[in-house]
Amino acid sequence: MILNFLFTSTPLKFMVQSFWRDEAFSYLMAKRSILDLLILTARDANPPIYYLALKIWMTLFGSSEVALRSLSLIFFFATIYVVFLILTGTFGVSVKKSYLYLLIFVANPLLHYYAFEARMYTMLAFFASLSFYFLFQKKYTSFTVAVILGLYTHYFMIFTFIPYLIYFYMQGRILHERKALFQSLKNICLALCPWILFVVLIKIPQHAGFWIQKPTLETFIDLPALLLTGYEPDLWYLYMLLTPLSILLFGMIAYGIFMFKKQNIRHRPKKVPLTIFYALIGWAFAVPVLILTVSFFIPIFLPRYMIFVTVGFLLLLIFLIEYMPRQVQPFMFLFLIFFSVNYGTLQIDKRDKAHIQKPLLEIKKMLKEGDVVYVTHEYNFHPAQYYLGEKVVYMFGKTYEELPWFVGKILIPKEKIAASLPSYPHKAFILKDDLSYSIQAIY
């Protein structure tokens, strides 16, 4: 009874759902040899660190859905710990109060959703958060390492250079600090050069088309709510409170900045340098605004890619709450918790991955030597390979040229395109777009 509740009515539900396309792609990529993995990631949309880590993780803990997703859960908790260090070590918030603030991160629907997905998003959030902690603590060697690992995890880490440069600029009067930070940035660029050269030598295939839509004016208006919730309208359902929530968050931020500027609050934390405040603004707002602007020309804005920004956004909100009157702070805290839990509950109820495991396991029981499995939709190719093995799965009813690159085409060989049915007694189990299947052969 308790287990049923945990795995149907809490975020643990996401741990046991069927693998979807990208998660299956992660598994298939991590299975490759290290050399193949490096070559393939150089030709794909993400760098190799996550897949290398997943490869080691699979060796230790196996390749079940729960095992593979657990790696992201580790980085989720690691991110929470880094947030705790920033709250206590940078913001000067008491330990007890910091534990309370951590609930905002634990309850955040974007963070806890991707804590249960076999993708690199929580790893990106961790390295980005860690880099800012080391930056604020002026530990520039550790900062350099964190940024390099982040850049080799996800290319969006490059956008963190905006707040880094804001911090760099604000250190104008502290010459030795600027020199140390400049040296770190230079070392980061040097460490990235071999990978850039490797990618150029590999010759990336031309990527034609993408599924992300261009932003609208409404996207800018809804930005704070998107960062708080991770809402992706094309994937599941309509959240009617998105714009009202965003307006309330804008008001909360404006009020917090006003109170911060006054700096005359009786119960406020130890004074935090302005460099950190402006770096937080850059982290929470300059980064997503730039990405949104770029997306008018090349659509790249997607809330899941913004997961590292969400951490900075929540930290900025907490930073501003700490400068509000003491009697107002609980209401602001409860406001964030309420909307996080409200959206998170809706997400648990509505956001289901395709239930592809059931038909594939049924097919697996019936497969005999020489039988094959055809999938008619490219989204189902990698999940079918995960559940049935790579050898028996083929694409059917499409040419190789029709397949979009973003479905993990890099791991779909041309010889995996089937144009005809096998001859009886061998059979083809054809998995259709609606996840029903039929059994066919040429007699």
HELIX and SHEET records of a PDB file:
HELIX    1   1 ILE A    2  SER A    9  1                                   8    
HELIX    2   2 PRO A   11  MET A   15  5                                   5    
HELIX    3   3 ARG A   21  LYS A   31  1                                  11    
HELIX    4   4 ILE A   34  ALA A   42  1                                   9    
HELIX    5   5 ILE A   49  PHE A   61  1                                  13    
HELIX    6   6 GLU A   65  GLY A   89  1                                  25    
HELIX    7   7 VAL A   95  VAL A  106  1                                  12    
HELIX    8   8 PRO A  109  TYR A  114  1                                   6    
HELIX    9   9 TYR A  121  PHE A  136  1                                  16    
HELIX   10  10 TYR A  140  LEU A  151  1                                  12    
HELIX   11  11 TYR A  155  THR A  160  5                                   6    
HELIX   12  12 PHE A  161  MET A  170  1                                  10    
HELIX   13  13 LEU A  175  ILE A  202  1                                  28    
HELIX   14  14 LEU A  217  ILE A  221  1                                   5    
HELIX   15  15 LEU A  223  THR A  229  1                                   7    
HELIX   16  16 LEU A  242  LYS A  262  1                                  21    
HELIX   17  17 LEU A  274  ILE A  281  1                                   8    
HELIX   18  18 GLY A  282  ALA A  286  3                                   5    
HELIX   19  19 VAL A  287  SER A  295  1                                   9    
HELIX   20  20 PRO A  303  MET A  306  5                                   4    
HELIX   21  21 ILE A  307  ILE A  321  1                                  15    
HELIX   22  22 GLN A  329  LYS A  350  1                                  22    
HELIX   23  23 GLN A  357  MET A  366  1                                  10    
HELIX   24  24 GLU A  378  ASN A  380  5                                   3    
HELIX   25  25 PHE A  381  LEU A  388  1                                   8    
HELIX   26  26 TYR A  400  GLU A  402  5                                   3    
HELIX   27  27 TRP A  405  VAL A  407  5                                   3    
HELIX   28  28 LYS A  409  LEU A  411  5                                   3    
HELIX   29  29 LYS A  414  LYS A  416  5                                   3    
SHEET    1   A 5 ILE A 417  ALA A 418  0                                        
SHEET    2   A 5 VAL A 393  PHE A 396  1                                        
SHEET    3   A 5 VAL A 372  VAL A 375  1                                        
SHEET    4   A 5 ALA A 428  LEU A 431  1                                        
SHEET    5   A 5 TYR A 437  GLN A 440 -1                                        
END                                                                             
